[in-house]
Amino acid sequence: MAKHESGMDIDAVRAISRQQLAALGLNDVAYVKDVEVDGGTAFAIFAANGQQLAVLPDRDTAVAAAWENGLAPVTLH
């Protein structure tokens, strides 16, 4: 069994399924991205699987909402 210096089993990582890969971060990470709403800009929060969770009026509110709900926000450009 090959181990990375972090102790991670490299063979297990290489054998990860598409479903397992898609689920990584699902309950931990939220993506914040600007979206167009009624001709203006708003900020949407998306789950790691791409599901839209919320749309808020500004980036700071979207980031705060993600943290408030136990998600670590990551900004997409």
Distance bins in CASP14 RR format, pairs under 12 A and 6 or more apart:
PFRMAT RR
TARGET T0000
AUTHOR 0000-0000-0000
RMODE 2
METHOD distances of the structure
MODEL  1
1 7 0 0 0 0 0 1 0 0 0 0 0
1 8 0 0 0 0 0 1 0 0 0 0 0
1 9 1 0 1 0 0 0 0 0 0 0 0
1 10 0 0 0 0 1 0 0 0 0 0 0
1 11 1 0 1 0 0 0 0 0 0 0 0
1 12 0 0 0 0 1 0 0 0 0 0 0
1 13 0 0 0 0 0 1 0 0 0 0 0
1 14 0 0 0 0 0 1 0 0 0 0 0
1 15 0 0 0 0 0 1 0 0 0 0 0
2 8 0 0 0 0 1 0 0 0 0 0 0
2 9 1 0 0 1 0 0 0 0 0 0 0
2 10 1 0 1 0 0 0 0 0 0 0 0
2 11 1 0 1 0 0 0 0 0 0 0 0
2 12 0 0 0 0 1 0 0 0 0 0 0
2 13 0 0 0 0 1 0 0 0 0 0 0
2 14 0 0 0 0 1 0 0 0 0 0 0
2 15 0 0 0 0 0 1 0 0 0 0 0
3 9 1 0 0 1 0 0 0 0 0 0 0
3 10 1 0 0 1 0 0 0 0 0 0 0
3 11 0 0 0 0 1 0 0 0 0 0 0
3 12 0 0 0 0 1 0 0 0 0 0 0
3 13 0 0 0 0 0 1 0 0 0 0 0
4 10 1 0 1 0 0 0 0 0 0 0 0
4 11 0 0 0 0 0 1 0 0 0 0 0
4 12 0 0 0 0 0 1 0 0 0 0 0
4 13 0 0 0 0 1 0 0 0 0 0 0
4 14 0 0 0 0 0 1 0 0 0 0 0
6 13 0 0 0 0 0 1 0 0 0 0 0
7 13 0 0 0 0 0 1 0 0 0 0 0
8 14 0 0 0 0 0 1 0 0 0 0 0
8 16 0 0 0 0 0 1 0 0 0 0 0
9 15 0 0 0 0 1 0 0 0 0 0 0
9 16 0 0 0 0 0 1 0 0 0 0 0
10 16 0 0 0 0 0 1 0 0 0 0 0
12 20 0 0 0 0 0 1 0 0 0 0 0
13 20 0 0 0 0 0 1 0 0 0 0 0
13 21 0 0 0 0 1 0 0 0 0 0 0
13 24 0 0 0 0 0 1 0 0 0 0 0
14 20 0 0 0 0 0 1 0 0 0 0 0
14 21 0 0 0 0 0 1 0 0 0 0 0
15 21 0 0 0 0 0 1 0 0 0 0 0
16 22 0 0 0 0 0 1 0 0 0 0 0
16 23 0 0 0 0 1 0 0 0 0 0 0
16 24 0 0 0 0 1 0 0 0 0 0 0
17 23 0 0 0 0 1 0 0 0 0 0 0
17 24 0 0 0 0 0 1 0 0 0 0 0
18 24 0 0 0 0 0 1 0 0 0 0 0
18 49 0 0 0 0 0 1 0 0 0 0 0
19 26 0 0 0 0 0 1 0 0 0 0 0
19 49 0 0 0 0 0 1 0 0 0 0 0
20 26 0 0 0 0 0 1 0 0 0 0 0
21 48 0 0 0 0 0 1 0 0 0 0 0
21 49 0 0 0 0 0 1 0 0 0 0 0
22 47 0 0 0 0 0 1 0 0 0 0 0
22 48 1 0 0 1 0 0 0 0 0 0 0
22 49 1 0 1 0 0 0 0 0 0 0 0
22 50 0 0 0 0 1 0 0 0 0 0 0
22 51 0 0 0 0 0 1 0 0 0 0 0
23 29 0 0 0 0 0 1 0 0 0 0 0
23 47 0 0 0 0 0 1 0 0 0 0 0
23 48 1 0 0 1 0 0 0 0 0 0 0
23 49 1 0 0 1 0 0 0 0 0 0 0
23 50 0 0 0 0 0 1 0 0 0 0 0
24 47 0 0 0 0 0 1 0 0 0 0 0
24 48 1 0 0 1 0 0 0 0 0 0 0
24 49 0 0 0 0 1 0 0 0 0 0 0
25 31 0 0 0 0 0 1 0 0 0 0 0
25 47 0 0 0 0 1 0 0 0 0 0 0
25 48 1 0 1 0 0 0 0 0 0 0 0
25 49 0 0 0 0 1 0 0 0 0 0 0
25 50 0 0 0 0 0 1 0 0 0 0 0
25 70 0 0 0 0 0 1 0 0 0 0 0
25 71 0 0 0 0 1 0 0 0 0 0 0
25 72 0 0 0 0 1 0 0 0 0 0 0
25 74 0 0 0 0 0 1 0 0 0 0 0
26 46 0 0 0 0 0 1 0 0 0 0 0
26 47 1 0 0 1 0 0 0 0 0 0 0
26 48 1 0 1 0 0 0 0 0 0 0 0
26 49 1 0 1 0 0 0 0 0 0 0 0
26 50 0 0 0 0 1 0 0 0 0 0 0
26 51 0 0 0 0 1 0 0 0 0 0 0
26 53 0 0 0 0 0 1 0 0 0 0 0
26 71 0 0 0 0 1 0 0 0 0 0 0
27 47 0 0 0 0 1 0 0 0 0 0 0
27 48 0 0 0 0 1 0 0 0 0 0 0
27 49 0 0 0 0 0 1 0 0 0 0 0
27 53 0 0 0 0 0 1 0 0 0 0 0
27 69 0 0 0 0 0 1 0 0 0 0 0
27 70 0 0 0 0 1 0 0 0 0 0 0
27 71 1 0 0 1 0 0 0 0 0 0 0
27 72 0 0 0 0 0 1 0 0 0 0 0
28 47 0 0 0 0 1 0 0 0 0 0 0
28 48 1 0 0 1 0 0 0 0 0 0 0
28 66 0 0 0 0 0 1 0 0 0 0 0
28 67 0 0 0 0 0 1 0 0 0 0 0
28 69 0 0 0 0 0 1 0 0 0 0 0
28 70 1 0 0 1 0 0 0 0 0 0 0
28 71 1 0 0 1 0 0 0 0 0 0 0
28 72 1 0 0 1 0 0 0 0 0 0 0
28 73 0 0 0 0 0 1 0 0 0 0 0
28 74 0 0 0 0 0 1 0 0 0 0 0
29 45 0 0 0 0 0 1 0 0 0 0 0
29 46 0 0 0 0 1 0 0 0 0 0 0
29 47 0 0 0 0 1 0 0 0 0 0 0
29 48 1 0 1 0 0 0 0 0 0 0 0
29 49 0 0 0 0 0 1 0 0 0 0 0
29 50 0 0 0 0 0 1 0 0 0 0 0
29 53 0 0 0 0 0 1 0 0 0 0 0
29 66 0 0 0 0 1 0 0 0 0 0 0
29 67 0 0 0 0 0 1 0 0 0 0 0
29 69 0 0 0 0 0 1 0 0 0 0 0
29 70 0 0 0 0 0 1 0 0 0 0 0
29 71 1 0 0 1 0 0 0 0 0 0 0
29 72 1 0 1 0 0 0 0 0 0 0 0
29 73 1 0 0 1 0 0 0 0 0 0 0
29 74 1 0 1 0 0 0 0 0 0 0 0
29 75 0 0 0 0 0 1 0 0 0 0 0
29 76 0 0 0 0 0 1 0 0 0 0 0
30 43 0 0 0 0 0 1 0 0 0 0 0
30 44 0 0 0 0 1 0 0 0 0 0 0
30 45 1 0 1 0 0 0 0 0 0 0 0
30 46 1 0 0 1 0 0 0 0 0 0 0
30 47 1 0 0 1 0 0 0 0 0 0 0
30 48 1 0 0 1 0 0 0 0 0 0 0
30 49 0 0 0 0 0 1 0 0 0 0 0
30 50 0 0 0 0 1 0 0 0 0 0 0
30 51 0 0 0 0 0 1 0 0 0 0 0
30 52 0 0 0 0 0 1 0 0 0 0 0
30 53 1 0 0 1 0 0 0 0 0 0 0
30 54 0 0 0 0 1 0 0 0 0 0 0
30 56 0 0 0 0 0 1 0 0 0 0 0
30 62 0 0 0 0 1 0 0 0 0 0 0
30 63 0 0 0 0 1 0 0 0 0 0 0
30 64 0 0 0 0 0 1 0 0 0 0 0
30 65 0 0 0 0 1 0 0 0 0 0 0
30 66 1 0 1 0 0 0 0 0 0 0 0
30 67 0 0 0 0 1 0 0 0 0 0 0
30 68 0 0 0 0 0 1 0 0 0 0 0
30 69 1 0 0 1 0 0 0 0 0 0 0
30 70 0 0 0 0 1 0 0 0 0 0 0
30 71 1 1 0 0 0 0 0 0 0 0 0
30 72 1 0 0 1 0 0 0 0 0 0 0
30 73 1 0 1 0 0 0 0 0 0 0 0
30 74 1 0 0 1 0 0 0 0 0 0 0
30 75 0 0 0 0 0 1 0 0 0 0 0
30 76 0 0 0 0 0 1 0 0 0 0 0
31 43 0 0 0 0 0 1 0 0 0 0 0
31 44 0 0 0 0 1 0 0 0 0 0 0
31 45 1 0 0 1 0 0 0 0 0 0 0
31 46 1 0 1 0 0 0 0 0 0 0 0
31 47 1 0 0 1 0 0 0 0 0 0 0
31 48 1 0 0 1 0 0 0 0 0 0 0
31 49 0 0 0 0 0 1 0 0 0 0 0
31 50 1 0 0 1 0 0 0 0 0 0 0
31 51 0 0 0 0 0 1 0 0 0 0 0
31 52 0 0 0 0 1 0 0 0 0 0 0
31 53 0 0 0 0 1 0 0 0 0 0 0
31 54 0 0 0 0 0 1 0 0 0 0 0
31 62 0 0 0 0 1 0 0 0 0 0 0
31 63 0 0 0 0 0 1 0 0 0 0 0
31 66 0 0 0 0 1 0 0 0 0 0 0
31 71 0 0 0 0 1 0 0 0 0 0 0
31 72 0 0 0 0 0 1 0 0 0 0 0
31 73 1 0 0 1 0 0 0 0 0 0 0
31 74 1 0 1 0 0 0 0 0 0 0 0
31 75 1 0 0 1 0 0 0 0 0 0 0
31 76 1 0 1 0 0 0 0 0 0 0 0
31 77 0 0 0 0 0 1 0 0 0 0 0
32 42 0 0 0 0 0 1 0 0 0 0 0
32 43 1 0 1 0 0 0 0 0 0 0 0
32 44 1 0 0 1 0 0 0 0 0 0 0
32 45 1 0 1 0 0 0 0 0 0 0 0
32 46 1 0 0 1 0 0 0 0 0 0 0
32 47 0 0 0 0 0 1 0 0 0 0 0
32 52 0 0 0 0 0 1 0 0 0 0 0
32 53 0 0 0 0 0 1 0 0 0 0 0
32 54 0 0 0 0 1 0 0 0 0 0 0
32 55 0 0 0 0 0 1 0 0 0 0 0
32 56 0 0 0 0 1 0 0 0 0 0 0
32 58 0 0 0 0 0 1 0 0 0 0 0
32 59 1 0 0 1 0 0 0 0 0 0 0
32 60 0 0 0 0 1 0 0 0 0 0 0
32 61 0 0 0 0 1 0 0 0 0 0 0
32 62 1 0 1 0 0 0 0 0 0 0 0
32 63 1 0 1 0 0 0 0 0 0 0 0
32 64 0 0 0 0 0 1 0 0 0 0 0
32 65 0 0 0 0 1 0 0 0 0 0 0
32 66 1 0 0 1 0 0 0 0 0 0 0
32 67 0 0 0 0 0 1 0 0 0 0 0
32 71 0 0 0 0 1 0 0 0 0 0 0
32 72 0 0 0 0 0 1 0 0 0 0 0
32 73 1 0 1 0 0 0 0 0 0 0 0
32 74 1 0 0 1 0 0 0 0 0 0 0
32 75 1 0 1 0 0 0 0 0 0 0 0
32 76 1 0 0 1 0 0 0 0 0 0 0
32 77 0 0 0 0 0 1 0 0 0 0 0
33 41 0 0 0 0 0 1 0 0 0 0 0
33 42 0 0 0 0 0 1 0 0 0 0 0
33 43 1 0 0 1 0 0 0 0 0 0 0
33 44 1 0 1 0 0 0 0 0 0 0 0
33 45 0 0 0 0 1 0 0 0 0 0 0
33 46 1 0 0 1 0 0 0 0 0 0 0
33 50 0 0 0 0 1 0 0 0 0 0 0
33 52 0 0 0 0 1 0 0 0 0 0 0
33 53 0 0 0 0 0 1 0 0 0 0 0
33 54 0 0 0 0 0 1 0 0 0 0 0
33 55 0 0 0 0 0 1 0 0 0 0 0
33 56 0 0 0 0 0 1 0 0 0 0 0
33 59 0 0 0 0 1 0 0 0 0 0 0
33 62 0 0 0 0 1 0 0 0 0 0 0
33 63 0 0 0 0 0 1 0 0 0 0 0
33 66 0 0 0 0 0 1 0 0 0 0 0
33 73 0 0 0 0 0 1 0 0 0 0 0
33 74 0 0 0 0 1 0 0 0 0 0 0
33 75 1 0 0 1 0 0 0 0 0 0 0
33 76 1 0 1 0 0 0 0 0 0 0 0
33 77 0 0 0 0 1 0 0 0 0 0 0
34 40 0 0 0 0 1 0 0 0 0 0 0
34 41 1 0 1 0 0 0 0 0 0 0 0
34 42 1 0 0 1 0 0 0 0 0 0 0
34 43 1 0 1 0 0 0 0 0 0 0 0
34 44 1 0 0 1 0 0 0 0 0 0 0
34 45 0 0 0 0 0 1 0 0 0 0 0
34 46 0 0 0 0 0 1 0 0 0 0 0
34 55 0 0 0 0 0 1 0 0 0 0 0
34 56 0 0 0 0 0 1 0 0 0 0 0
34 57 0 0 0 0 0 1 0 0 0 0 0
34 58 0 0 0 0 1 0 0 0 0 0 0
34 59 1 0 0 1 0 0 0 0 0 0 0
34 62 0 0 0 0 1 0 0 0 0 0 0
34 75 0 0 0 0 1 0 0 0 0 0 0
34 76 0 0 0 0 1 0 0 0 0 0 0
34 77 0 0 0 0 1 0 0 0 0 0 0
35 41 1 0 0 1 0 0 0 0 0 0 0
35 42 1 0 1 0 0 0 0 0 0 0 0
35 43 1 0 0 1 0 0 0 0 0 0 0
35 44 1 0 1 0 0 0 0 0 0 0 0
35 45 0 0 0 0 0 1 0 0 0 0 0
35 46 0 0 0 0 1 0 0 0 0 0 0
35 52 0 0 0 0 1 0 0 0 0 0 0
35 54 0 0 0 0 0 1 0 0 0 0 0
35 55 1 0 0 1 0 0 0 0 0 0 0
35 56 0 0 0 0 0 1 0 0 0 0 0
35 57 0 0 0 0 0 1 0 0 0 0 0
35 59 0 0 0 0 0 1 0 0 0 0 0
35 62 0 0 0 0 0 1 0 0 0 0 0
35 76 0 0 0 0 0 1 0 0 0 0 0
36 42 1 0 0 1 0 0 0 0 0 0 0
36 43 0 0 0 0 0 1 0 0 0 0 0
36 44 0 0 0 0 0 1 0 0 0 0 0
36 55 0 0 0 0 0 1 0 0 0 0 0
37 43 0 0 0 0 1 0 0 0 0 0 0
37 44 0 0 0 0 1 0 0 0 0 0 0
37 52 0 0 0 0 0 1 0 0 0 0 0
37 54 0 0 0 0 0 1 0 0 0 0 0
37 55 1 0 0 1 0 0 0 0 0 0 0
37 56 0 0 0 0 0 1 0 0 0 0 0
37 57 0 0 0 0 1 0 0 0 0 0 0
37 58 0 0 0 0 0 1 0 0 0 0 0
38 55 0 0 0 0 0 1 0 0 0 0 0
38 57 0 0 0 0 0 1 0 0 0 0 0
40 55 0 0 0 0 0 1 0 0 0 0 0
40 57 0 0 0 0 1 0 0 0 0 0 0
40 58 0 0 0 0 0 1 0 0 0 0 0
41 55 0 0 0 0 0 1 0 0 0 0 0
41 56 0 0 0 0 0 1 0 0 0 0 0
41 57 0 0 0 0 1 0 0 0 0 0 0
41 58 0 0 0 0 1 0 0 0 0 0 0
41 59 0 0 0 0 1 0 0 0 0 0 0
41 62 0 0 0 0 0 1 0 0 0 0 0
42 52 0 0 0 0 0 1 0 0 0 0 0
42 54 0 0 0 0 1 0 0 0 0 0 0
42 55 1 0 1 0 0 0 0 0 0 0 0
42 56 1 0 0 1 0 0 0 0 0 0 0
42 57 1 0 1 0 0 0 0 0 0 0 0
42 58 1 0 0 1 0 0 0 0 0 0 0
42 59 0 0 0 0 1 0 0 0 0 0 0
42 61 0 0 0 0 1 0 0 0 0 0 0
42 62 0 0 0 0 1 0 0 0 0 0 0
43 52 0 0 0 0 0 1 0 0 0 0 0
43 53 0 0 0 0 0 1 0 0 0 0 0
43 54 0 0 0 0 1 0 0 0 0 0 0
43 55 1 0 0 1 0 0 0 0 0 0 0
43 56 1 0 1 0 0 0 0 0 0 0 0
43 57 1 0 0 1 0 0 0 0 0 0 0
43 58 1 0 0 1 0 0 0 0 0 0 0
43 59 1 0 1 0 0 0 0 0 0 0 0
43 60 0 0 0 0 1 0 0 0 0 0 0
43 61 1 0 0 1 0 0 0 0 0 0 0
43 62 1 1 0 0 0 0 0 0 0 0 0
43 63 0 0 0 0 1 0 0 0 0 0 0
43 64 0 0 0 0 0 1 0 0 0 0 0
43 65 0 0 0 0 1 0 0 0 0 0 0
43 66 0 0 0 0 0 1 0 0 0 0 0
43 73 0 0 0 0 0 1 0 0 0 0 0
43 75 0 0 0 0 1 0 0 0 0 0 0
43 76 0 0 0 0 0 1 0 0 0 0 0
44 50 0 0 0 0 0 1 0 0 0 0 0
44 51 0 0 0 0 0 1 0 0 0 0 0
44 52 1 0 1 0 0 0 0 0 0 0 0
44 53 1 0 0 1 0 0 0 0 0 0 0
44 54 1 0 0 1 0 0 0 0 0 0 0
44 55 1 0 1 0 0 0 0 0 0 0 0
44 56 1 0 0 1 0 0 0 0 0 0 0
44 57 0 0 0 0 0 1 0 0 0 0 0
44 58 0 0 0 0 0 1 0 0 0 0 0
44 59 0 0 0 0 0 1 0 0 0 0 0
44 61 0 0 0 0 0 1 0 0 0 0 0
44 62 1 0 0 1 0 0 0 0 0 0 0
44 63 0 0 0 0 0 1 0 0 0 0 0
44 65 0 0 0 0 0 1 0 0 0 0 0
44 66 0 0 0 0 0 1 0 0 0 0 0
44 73 0 0 0 0 0 1 0 0 0 0 0
44 75 0 0 0 0 0 1 0 0 0 0 0
44 76 0 0 0 0 1 0 0 0 0 0 0
45 51 0 0 0 0 1 0 0 0 0 0 0
45 52 1 0 0 1 0 0 0 0 0 0 0
45 53 1 0 1 0 0 0 0 0 0 0 0
45 54 1 0 1 0 0 0 0 0 0 0 0
45 55 1 0 0 1 0 0 0 0 0 0 0
45 56 1 0 0 1 0 0 0 0 0 0 0
45 59 0 0 0 0 0 1 0 0 0 0 0
45 61 0 0 0 0 1 0 0 0 0 0 0
45 62 1 0 1 0 0 0 0 0 0 0 0
45 63 0 0 0 0 1 0 0 0 0 0 0
45 64 0 0 0 0 0 1 0 0 0 0 0
45 65 1 0 0 1 0 0 0 0 0 0 0
45 66 1 0 1 0 0 0 0 0 0 0 0
45 67 0 0 0 0 0 1 0 0 0 0 0
45 68 0 0 0 0 0 1 0 0 0 0 0
45 69 0 0 0 0 1 0 0 0 0 0 0
45 70 0 0 0 0 0 1 0 0 0 0 0
45 71 1 0 0 1 0 0 0 0 0 0 0
45 72 0 0 0 0 0 1 0 0 0 0 0
45 73 1 0 0 1 0 0 0 0 0 0 0
45 74 0 0 0 0 0 1 0 0 0 0 0
45 75 0 0 0 0 0 1 0 0 0 0 0
45 76 0 0 0 0 0 1 0 0 0 0 0
46 52 1 0 1 0 0 0 0 0 0 0 0
46 53 1 0 0 1 0 0 0 0 0 0 0
46 54 0 0 0 0 1 0 0 0 0 0 0
46 55 0 0 0 0 0 1 0 0 0 0 0
46 62 0 0 0 0 0 1 0 0 0 0 0
46 66 0 0 0 0 1 0 0 0 0 0 0
46 71 0 0 0 0 0 1 0 0 0 0 0
46 73 0 0 0 0 0 1 0 0 0 0 0
46 74 0 0 0 0 1 0 0 0 0 0 0
46 75 0 0 0 0 0 1 0 0 0 0 0
46 76 0 0 0 0 1 0 0 0 0 0 0
47 53 1 0 1 0 0 0 0 0 0 0 0
47 54 0 0 0 0 0 1 0 0 0 0 0
47 66 0 0 0 0 0 1 0 0 0 0 0
47 69 0 0 0 0 0 1 0 0 0 0 0
47 70 0 0 0 0 0 1 0 0 0 0 0
47 71 0 0 0 0 1 0 0 0 0 0 0
47 72 0 0 0 0 0 1 0 0 0 0 0
47 73 0 0 0 0 0 1 0 0 0 0 0
47 74 0 0 0 0 0 1 0 0 0 0 0
48 66 0 0 0 0 0 1 0 0 0 0 0
48 71 0 0 0 0 1 0 0 0 0 0 0
48 72 0 0 0 0 0 1 0 0 0 0 0
48 73 0 0 0 0 0 1 0 0 0 0 0
48 74 0 0 0 0 1 0 0 0 0 0 0
48 76 0 0 0 0 0 1 0 0 0 0 0
50 76 0 0 0 0 0 1 0 0 0 0 0
52 62 0 0 0 0 0 1 0 0 0 0 0
53 62 0 0 0 0 1 0 0 0 0 0 0
53 65 0 0 0 0 1 0 0 0 0 0 0
53 66 0 0 0 0 1 0 0 0 0 0 0
53 68 0 0 0 0 0 1 0 0 0 0 0
53 69 0 0 0 0 1 0 0 0 0 0 0
53 70 0 0 0 0 0 1 0 0 0 0 0
53 71 0 0 0 0 1 0 0 0 0 0 0
53 73 0 0 0 0 0 1 0 0 0 0 0
54 61 0 0 0 0 1 0 0 0 0 0 0
54 62 1 0 0 1 0 0 0 0 0 0 0
54 63 0 0 0 0 0 1 0 0 0 0 0
54 64 0 0 0 0 0 1 0 0 0 0 0
54 65 1 0 0 1 0 0 0 0 0 0 0
54 66 0 0 0 0 1 0 0 0 0 0 0
54 68 0 0 0 0 0 1 0 0 0 0 0
54 69 0 0 0 0 1 0 0 0 0 0 0
54 71 0 0 0 0 0 1 0 0 0 0 0
54 73 0 0 0 0 0 1 0 0 0 0 0
55 61 0 0 0 0 0 1 0 0 0 0 0
55 62 0 0 0 0 1 0 0 0 0 0 0
55 65 0 0 0 0 0 1 0 0 0 0 0
56 62 1 0 1 0 0 0 0 0 0 0 0
56 63 0 0 0 0 1 0 0 0 0 0 0
56 64 0 0 0 0 1 0 0 0 0 0 0
56 65 1 0 0 1 0 0 0 0 0 0 0
56 66 0 0 0 0 1 0 0 0 0 0 0
56 68 0 0 0 0 0 1 0 0 0 0 0
56 69 0 0 0 0 0 1 0 0 0 0 0
56 73 0 0 0 0 0 1 0 0 0 0 0
57 64 0 0 0 0 0 1 0 0 0 0 0
57 65 0 0 0 0 0 1 0 0 0 0 0
58 64 0 0 0 0 1 0 0 0 0 0 0
58 65 0 0 0 0 0 1 0 0 0 0 0
59 65 0 0 0 0 0 1 0 0 0 0 0
59 66 0 0 0 0 0 1 0 0 0 0 0
59 73 0 0 0 0 1 0 0 0 0 0 0
59 75 1 0 0 1 0 0 0 0 0 0 0
59 76 0 0 0 0 0 1 0 0 0 0 0
59 77 0 0 0 0 0 1 0 0 0 0 0
60 66 0 0 0 0 0 1 0 0 0 0 0
60 67 0 0 0 0 0 1 0 0 0 0 0
60 73 0 0 0 0 0 1 0 0 0 0 0
60 75 0 0 0 0 0 1 0 0 0 0 0
61 67 0 0 0 0 0 1 0 0 0 0 0
61 68 0 0 0 0 0 1 0 0 0 0 0
61 73 0 0 0 0 0 1 0 0 0 0 0
62 68 0 0 0 0 0 1 0 0 0 0 0
62 69 0 0 0 0 0 1 0 0 0 0 0
62 71 0 0 0 0 0 1 0 0 0 0 0
62 73 1 0 0 1 0 0 0 0 0 0 0
62 74 0 0 0 0 0 1 0 0 0 0 0
62 75 0 0 0 0 1 0 0 0 0 0 0
62 76 0 0 0 0 0 1 0 0 0 0 0
63 69 0 0 0 0 0 1 0 0 0 0 0
63 70 0 0 0 0 0 1 0 0 0 0 0
63 71 0 0 0 0 1 0 0 0 0 0 0
63 72 0 0 0 0 1 0 0 0 0 0 0
63 73 1 0 1 0 0 0 0 0 0 0 0
63 74 0 0 0 0 1 0 0 0 0 0 0
63 75 1 0 0 1 0 0 0 0 0 0 0
64 70 0 0 0 0 0 1 0 0 0 0 0
64 71 0 0 0 0 0 1 0 0 0 0 0
64 73 0 0 0 0 1 0 0 0 0 0 0
65 71 0 0 0 0 1 0 0 0 0 0 0
65 73 0 0 0 0 1 0 0 0 0 0 0
66 72 1 0 0 1 0 0 0 0 0 0 0
66 73 1 1 0 0 0 0 0 0 0 0 0
66 74 0 0 0 0 1 0 0 0 0 0 0
66 75 0 0 0 0 0 1 0 0 0 0 0
67 73 1 0 0 1 0 0 0 0 0 0 0
67 74 0 0 0 0 0 1 0 0 0 0 0
END
